[in-house]
Amino acid sequence: MARRLMIQGTGSHVGKSVIVAALCRIFANEGYEVAPFKSQNMSLNSFITADGHEIARSQVFQALAARKEPVVEMNPILLKPTSEKGSQVILKGTPVGNMTTLQYYAFKERAVAAIRECFAKLDADNDIVVIEGAGSPAEINLRSNDIVNMFIAKIFNAPVIIVGDIERGGVFASLIGTLELLHEDEKRLVKGFIINKFRGDLSILQPGLDFLEERTNRHVIGVIPYFNHIRIQEEDSLSVENVRWDGRWGNVRIAVVRLPHISNFTDFDALSAERDVSLIYTTDADVLRCADVIILPGSKNTIADLMWLEERGIAHEIKKAAFSGNAVVFGICGGFQMMTERIIDEGGVESSECEYEGLGLFRADTVFLSDKTTHQVLARSNLPFFNGSVMGYEIHMGVTHLKESEKHAFTIIKRSNKDVRVRDGAERGNVIGTYIHGIFDNDDFRTAFIEFAENRISDMRRRRKSIRRKSRRKRRRSVGIDWDREIDKLAEFVRKNLNMEKIYEIIS
């Protein structure tokens, strides 16, 4: 049986996922077999495992930290919101339907069985399992149906450390209040606290730390300073700010449309790391007029997000850029579906609209099906600027049918390690679409794409911004993000600010 440690928080976005990742790498570096576990995650940022199962991207990042292949047991339940009141439920990597909150509560028994089964596998195969909670364990209106916080701590007898974000203010009230609202049997599992995102002189904080320990009779395990020198993969799109370019221009300005139901926004992390790229997420139609590249990302509700594009005038700007050639327009998954002429959803898979007019950038129709396509893929490029292959993954409910006059952007030659020949996406000059997530993580493709976009920047824009065209021969090679290196930096940074001796005492 593995030793267990659970990281819970005073609320969402206090740093639970990051601390779990750091602990996974710390334990792995010390020779332990370690795995992350989150019984239920609500996120539109997902990934496809090698065997075709869909799990949350944050558990993939934690698996990388643990030096493990991501597997569905690390995240047995994934909820992907489709509306304000409902979500698609992914059970053990496979969709089982869209449910309202009350319907999901009725599903609890089946969900708990899957959680127990998945945890048992990790428990048997590892020395340590680091468990992540969700939101706050002190939400009294959710307690009776909890399957992710104290319920999990109790059934797996896991000691708990509660994290609070001092940057939000009121961290001592949040930590003490969270503990006070727990039941007595739950309080006994809480062994200490971590204060996250601290700025300033630690000696000034010390009186508060002393009071917290005296008031709760629990240890402060560590105070993690605020940092911005380490790249991490964010869990959801709340971390993506709607900002304007600040004048520090890269050669290529990329605007990613921040859709209301944006999914897999980490598709663009590698692009944002390039020194000659300025990348922002935006909901402003005016910003798109300045862009060299407009990206339509994935969406969990394609038709609803397409309506939103039209209401805000963004659809008009995208079509204008595409047909004038003033910008490269690139769509991934749901973004690609929006670029077709018609979106048909007669079965109500994602929308109550049976049929809706798309942007019309490609002569094609998209038809939603009840079966979800989930594969890791290898594809050969048919694009004129890139003669090579890319790796990535598919997560989509629809199928896009191109008219004969349209060209496919890629040919998928492997799906889940099986040889296939499947046409993917579309290409028409400056307009490109694909179903392949993670495409920009391919260094050679990303380099070629940036050069392609750079070469299309108008001479007038170059003169206005004093941008000099670099020759292809002299252009530096894209290097992307070395996630393994970033995780090592994270682990070392967190380790220096945690009482690891106390943590080992807790898990023993």
C-alpha positions in Angstrom: 0.0 0.0 0.0 1.3 3.4 -0.9 1.7 6.3 1.5 -0.8 9.1 0.8 -0.8 12.9 1.0 -3.7 15.1 0.0 -3.4 18.7 -0.9 -6.6 20.7 -0.4 -7.2 24.4 -0.6 -9.2 27.3 0.8 -10.7 27.8 -2.7 -10.0 27.4 -6.4 -6.8 28.7 -7.9 -4.8 28.9 -4.7 -2.1 26.7 -6.1 -3.1 23.1 -5.3 -2.2 21.7 -8.7 1.2 23.4 -8.8 2.1 22.2 -5.3 1.1 18.6 -6.2 3.3 18.7 -9.3 6.2 20.0 -7.2 5.8 17.3 -4.6 5.6 14.6 -7.3 8.9 15.7 -8.8 10.5 16.1 -5.3 9.5 12.5 -4.4 10.5 11.2 -7.8 13.9 12.8 -7.5 14.4 11.0 -4.2 13.8 7.6 -5.8 10.2 7.0 -5.0 7.6 5.7 -7.3 5.0 8.4 -7.1 1.7 9.2 -8.9 -0.8 12.1 -8.9 -4.5 11.5 -8.3 -7.5 13.8 -8.6 -10.8 11.9 -8.3 -12.8 14.6 -10.1 -11.7 17.5 -12.2 -13.8 20.1 -13.9 -11.8 21.5 -16.8 -12.0 22.1 -20.5 -8.3 21.6 -20.8 -7.9 17.9 -21.5 -5.5 15.4 -23.0 -5.6 12.0 -24.7 -3.5 9.2 -23.1 -1.7 6.7 -25.2 -4.6 4.2 -25.0 -7.1 6.8 -26.1 -8.6 7.9 -22.7 -9.4 11.6 -22.0 -8.1 13.1 -18.7 -7.5 16.6 -17.4 -4.4 18.3 -18.6 -3.3 19.3 -15.1 -2.9 15.6 -14.2 -0.8 15.1 -17.3 1.5 17.9 -16.1 1.6 16.2 -12.7 2.4 12.9 -14.3 5.3 14.5 -16.2 6.5 15.8 -12.8 6.3 12.3 -11.4 8.1 10.9 -14.5 5.2 8.7 -15.3 3.1 8.1 -18.4 -0.3 9.8 -18.0 -3.0 7.2 -17.4 -6.7 7.4 -16.8 -6.4 6.2 -13.2 -4.9 9.6 -12.3 -8.2 11.3 -13.1 -11.1 8.9 -13.2 -13.8 11.6 -13.6 -13.5 14.7 -15.8 -16.4 17.2 -16.0 -16.4 19.4 -19.1 -18.9 22.3 -18.8 -21.2 22.6 -21.7 -23.4 25.3 -20.2 -24.0 27.2 -16.9 -26.0 24.2 -15.6 -24.5 21.1 -17.2 -21.4 19.2 -18.1 -20.2 16.4 -20.2 -19.2 13.6 -17.8 -16.0 11.7 -18.8 -15.8 8.5 -16.7 -12.5 6.6 -16.8 -11.6 8.4 -20.0 -14.9 7.8 -21.9 -17.9 10.1 -22.2 -21.0 8.8 -20.6 -23.3 11.7 -21.4 -24.2 15.3 -20.6 -25.7 15.8 -17.1 -27.2 18.6 -15.0 -25.9 18.9 -11.4 -28.8 17.0 -10.0 -28.4 14.2 -12.6 -24.7 14.0 -11.7 -25.5 13.7 -8.0 -27.7 10.7 -8.9 -24.7 9.3 -10.7 -22.6 9.4 -7.5 -22.6 5.7 -6.7 -21.2 4.7 -10.1 -18.6 7.6 -9.9 -17.4 6.5 -6.5 -16.9 2.9 -7.7 -14.7 4.2 -10.5 -12.7 6.3 -8.1 -12.0 3.4 -5.8 -11.0 1.2 -8.7 -8.6 3.7 -10.2 -7.1 4.6 -6.8 -6.5 1.0 -6.0 -4.4 0.6 -9.2 -2.2 3.6 -8.3 -2.0 2.5 -4.7 -0.6 -0.9 -5.7 1.9 0.4 -8.2 3.4 3.3 -6.3 5.3 4.2 -3.1 3.4 7.5 -2.7 0.2 8.9 -4.1 -0.2 12.7 -4.0 -3.9 13.5 -4.1 -5.4 16.8 -5.2 -8.7 18.2 -3.9 -10.9 20.7 -5.8 -12.2 24.1 -4.7 -12.7 24.2 -1.0 -13.7 21.4 1.4 -15.7 23.8 3.4 -18.5 24.4 0.9 -21.3 23.2 3.2 -23.9 23.2 0.4 -21.7 20.7 -1.5 -20.6 18.5 1.3 -23.3 15.8 1.1 -22.3 15.0 -2.5 -18.6 15.5 -2.1 -16.4 13.0 -4.0 -13.2 15.1 -4.3 -12.2 16.6 -1.0 -12.8 15.2 2.5 -14.8 12.3 1.3 -11.7 11.1 -0.6 -9.4 11.9 2.4 -11.6 9.7 4.6 -12.1 6.7 2.4 -8.4 6.6 1.6 -7.2 7.7 5.0 -5.1 10.4 3.6 -3.5 13.1 5.7 -4.4 16.6 4.5 -2.4 19.8 4.0 -4.6 22.9 3.3 -3.2 25.6 0.9 -4.2 29.3 1.1 -3.3 32.0 -1.3 -2.1 35.1 0.6 -2.2 37.3 -2.6 -6.0 37.2 -2.4 -6.0 38.6 1.1 -7.5 37.2 4.3 -5.4 34.1 4.2 -5.4 33.5 7.9 -9.2 33.9 8.1 -9.5 31.5 5.1 -7.3 28.8 6.6 -8.9 29.0 10.1 -12.4 29.3 8.7 -11.9 26.3 6.4 -10.7 24.2 9.4 -13.6 25.4 11.6 -16.2 24.4 9.1 -15.0 20.8 8.8 -16.5 17.9 10.8 -14.5 16.6 13.7 -13.5 13.4 11.9 -12.4 15.6 9.0 -10.4 18.0 11.2 -8.4 15.1 12.5 -7.0 14.5 9.0 -5.7 18.0 8.6 -2.0 18.0 9.6 -0.9 21.5 8.5 -1.0 24.5 6.2 0.9 25.9 3.3 0.7 29.6 2.5 1.2 30.3 -1.2 2.2 33.4 -3.3 3.8 35.4 -0.5 5.5 38.7 -1.4 7.8 40.5 0.9 9.8 40.0 4.1 8.9 36.7 5.8 9.7 38.2 9.3 6.7 40.5 8.9 4.5 37.5 8.3 5.9 35.6 11.3 3.4 36.9 14.0 0.5 35.6 11.8 2.2 32.3 11.4 2.6 31.9 15.1 -1.0 32.9 15.7 -2.2 30.4 13.1 -0.2 27.5 14.6 -1.4 28.4 18.2 -5.0 28.9 17.1 -5.3 25.6 15.2 -2.7 23.4 16.8 -1.4 22.6 13.3 2.0 23.3 11.7 2.7 25.8 8.9 4.5 23.4 6.6 5.8 26.2 4.4 5.4 29.6 2.9 5.9 29.6 -0.9 7.0 33.0 -2.3 5.3 34.4 -5.4 7.2 33.5 -8.6 7.1 34.3 -12.2 10.4 32.9 -13.4 9.1 29.3 -13.8 6.7 28.2 -16.5 3.8 26.0 -15.4 0.8 24.7 -17.3 -2.3 26.5 -16.0 -5.4 24.3 -15.3 -8.1 26.5 -16.8 -8.7 29.6 -18.9 -9.3 31.9 -15.9 -5.6 32.3 -15.9 -5.7 33.7 -19.4 -6.0 37.5 -19.2 -7.7 39.6 -21.8 -4.8 42.1 -22.5 -3.5 44.3 -25.3 -0.1 44.1 -26.8 2.2 46.4 -24.7 4.4 47.7 -27.4 7.2 45.2 -27.0 6.6 43.8 -30.5 7.7 40.5 -31.7 8.1 39.9 -35.4 4.7 38.1 -35.4 1.7 39.2 -33.5 -0.7 36.3 -32.7 -4.2 36.8 -31.3 -6.0 33.8 -29.8 -9.7 34.4 -29.5 -10.7 33.7 -25.9 -14.0 31.9 -26.5 -16.5 31.6 -23.6 -16.1 27.8 -23.8 -12.4 27.7 -24.8 -10.7 24.3 -24.5 -7.1 23.2 -24.6 -5.7 26.7 -24.4 -2.3 25.1 -23.6 -2.1 24.4 -27.3 -0.4 27.8 -27.6 2.1 27.7 -24.7 5.0 26.8 -27.0 4.1 29.7 -29.3 4.0 32.2 -26.5 7.5 31.2 -25.4 9.0 32.2 -28.7 11.1 35.4 -28.4 10.0 36.7 -31.8 6.3 36.2 -31.1 3.8 38.4 -29.3 0.8 36.3 -28.3 -2.3 37.4 -26.4 -5.8 36.0 -25.7 -8.5 38.5 -26.5 -12.2 39.1 -26.7 -11.8 42.4 -28.5 -12.6 42.7 -32.2 -10.4 45.8 -32.6 -7.3 43.8 -31.5 -7.8 41.3 -34.3 -7.2 44.1 -36.9 -3.6 44.4 -35.6 -2.9 40.7 -35.7 -0.7 38.9 -38.1 -2.2 35.5 -37.0 -5.7 35.0 -35.7 -6.2 31.6 -33.9 -9.6 30.1 -33.3 -9.0 27.6 -30.5 -10.9 24.5 -29.4 -14.4 24.9 -27.9 -16.7 22.7 -25.9 -19.8 24.4 -27.4 -19.0 25.3 -31.0 -22.3 26.7 -32.0 -22.8 28.8 -28.8 -19.3 30.2 -29.2 -19.9 30.9 -32.9 -23.0 32.9 -31.9 -20.8 34.8 -29.4 -18.3 35.6 -32.2 -21.1 37.2 -34.3 -22.6 39.2 -31.4 -19.2 40.8 -30.6 -18.3 41.6 -34.2 -15.4 39.1 -34.0 -16.8 36.9 -36.8 -16.7 39.9 -39.2 -13.1 40.6 -38.4 -12.1 37.0 -38.8 -13.8 36.7 -42.2 -12.3 40.1 -43.3 -8.8 39.0 -42.3 -9.2 35.6 -44.0 -10.6 36.8 -47.3 -8.3 39.9 -47.6 -5.2 37.9 -46.8 -4.1 40.5 -44.2 -3.6 37.8 -41.6 -3.2 34.0 -41.2 -6.3 32.5 -39.7 -5.7 29.1 -38.0 -8.5 27.0 -36.4 -8.0 24.0 -34.1 -10.8 21.5 -33.4 -13.9 23.6 -32.5 -12.2 26.6 -34.1 -11.8 24.6 -37.3 -15.5 23.5 -37.2 -16.5 27.2 -37.0 -14.6 27.9 -40.2 -16.9 25.6 -42.3 -20.1 26.6 -44.1 -22.6 24.7 -41.9 -22.6 23.0 -38.5 -25.2 20.3 -38.2 -26.2 19.0 -34.7 -29.5 17.2 -35.3 -28.9 15.0 -32.3 -28.4 17.9 -29.9 -24.9 16.6 -29.0 -23.7 20.1 -28.1 -26.5 22.5 -28.9 -30.2 22.9 -29.2 -29.6 24.4 -32.7 -30.1 21.6 -35.3 -28.2 23.6 -37.9 -26.1 26.8 -37.9 -24.3 28.8 -40.5 -20.5 28.8 -40.0 -17.9 31.4 -41.0 -17.7 29.9 -44.5 -13.9 30.1 -44.7 -13.9 26.5 -46.2 -16.4 24.8 -48.5 -17.3 22.1 -46.0 -19.9 20.9 -43.5 -19.4 19.8 -39.9 -21.8 17.1 -38.6 -21.9 16.4 -34.8 -22.0 12.7 -33.8 -22.7 11.1 -30.5 -19.4 9.1 -30.6 -16.3 11.0 -29.4 -13.1 10.7 -31.3 -10.1 10.4 -28.9 -6.7 9.4 -30.2 -3.1 10.2 -30.1 -2.1 10.8 -33.7 0.8 11.1 -36.1 0.1 13.0 -39.3 1.9 14.0 -42.5 1.6 17.6 -43.5 0.1 18.6 -46.9 0.8 22.3 -46.2 3.0 24.1 -48.8 5.3 25.7 -46.1 6.0 22.5 -44.1 7.1 19.1 -45.5 7.2 16.9 -42.5 5.1 15.1 -39.8 3.5 16.3 -36.6 2.3 14.5 -33.4 -0.7 15.5 -31.4 -4.1 14.3 -30.3 -7.8 14.4 -31.3 -10.7 15.2 -29.0 -13.9 15.9 -31.0 -17.5 15.0 -31.3 -18.0 16.1 -34.9 -16.8 15.1 -38.4 -16.0 17.7 -41.1 -16.7 16.9 -44.7 -14.8 19.0 -47.3 -16.1 19.6 -50.8 -14.0 18.4 -53.6 -12.4 21.7 -54.4 -10.9 22.0 -50.9 -7.4 20.7 -49.9 -6.8 18.8 -46.7 -4.1 20.2 -44.4 -2.9 16.9 -43.0 -3.1 13.1 -43.5 -3.2 11.2 -40.3 -1.1 8.0 -40.7 -1.3 6.7 -37.1 -4.2 6.7 -34.6 -3.6 5.2 -31.2 -0.5 3.4 -32.7 -2.6 1.8 -35.5 -1.8 2.5 -39.2 -4.5 4.5 -40.8 -5.0 7.0 -43.7 -7.4 9.7 -42.6 -7.7 13.2 -44.1 -7.6 16.0 -41.6 -8.3 19.7 -41.6 -8.2 22.1 -44.6 -5.9 24.6 -46.2 -6.5 27.6 -48.5 -3.5 29.9 -48.6 -3.6 32.0 -45.4 -6.5 29.9 -43.9 -5.7 26.6 -42.1 -7.8 24.3 -40.0 -7.1 21.0 -38.2 -8.5 18.7 -35.5 -5.0 18.1 -34.1 -4.4 19.5 -30.6 -0.8 20.0 -29.5 0.3 20.8 -33.1 2.4 23.7 -32.0 4.4 21.6 -29.6 6.1 20.2 -32.6 9.3 22.3 -32.9 9.8 21.9 -36.6 6.2 22.7 -37.5 6.1 25.7 -35.1 9.3 27.1 -36.7 7.9 26.7 -40.2 4.6 28.2 -39.2 6.2 31.3 -37.6 8.3 31.8 -40.7 5.2 31.4 -42.9 3.3 34.0 -40.9 6.4 36.3 -40.8 6.7 36.2 -44.5 3.1 37.3 -45.0 3.4 40.4 -42.9 2.7 43.3 -45.2 5.4 45.7 -46.2 3.4 48.6 -44.9 3.1 47.0 -41.4 6.9 46.3 -41.5 7.7 49.9 -42.2 5.3 51.2 -39.6 6.7 48.9 -36.8 10.3 48.9 -38.2 10.2 45.1 -38.5 13.1 43.7 -40.6 12.5 40.6 -42.6 14.9 37.9 -41.5 16.1 35.4 -44.1 15.0 31.8 -43.6 18.6 30.8 -43.6 19.6 32.9 -40.6 16.5 32.6 -38.5 17.1 30.9 -35.2 15.6 27.5 -34.5 12.5 27.4 -32.3 13.2 25.6 -29.0 9.8 25.6 -27.4 9.5 24.9 -23.7 11.6 22.3 -21.8 8.8 21.3 -19.4 11.1 18.8 -17.6 13.6 21.6 -16.9 10.8 23.9 -15.7 9.4 21.3 -13.4 12.8 20.7 -11.9 13.1 24.5 -11.2 9.6 24.4 -9.6 10.5 21.4 -7.4 13.7 23.0 -6.2 12.0 26.3 -5.5 9.1 24.7 -3.6 11.4 22.3 -1.7 13.5 25.3 -0.4 10.4 26.8 1.1 8.7 23.6 2.5 9.5 21.6 5.7 10.1 18.4 3.8 11.1 16.6 7.1 7.6 17.4 8.4 6.0 16.2 5.2 7.7 12.9 5.4 6.6 12.6 9.0 3.0 13.3 8.0 2.9 10.6 5.3 4.7 8.1 7.5 
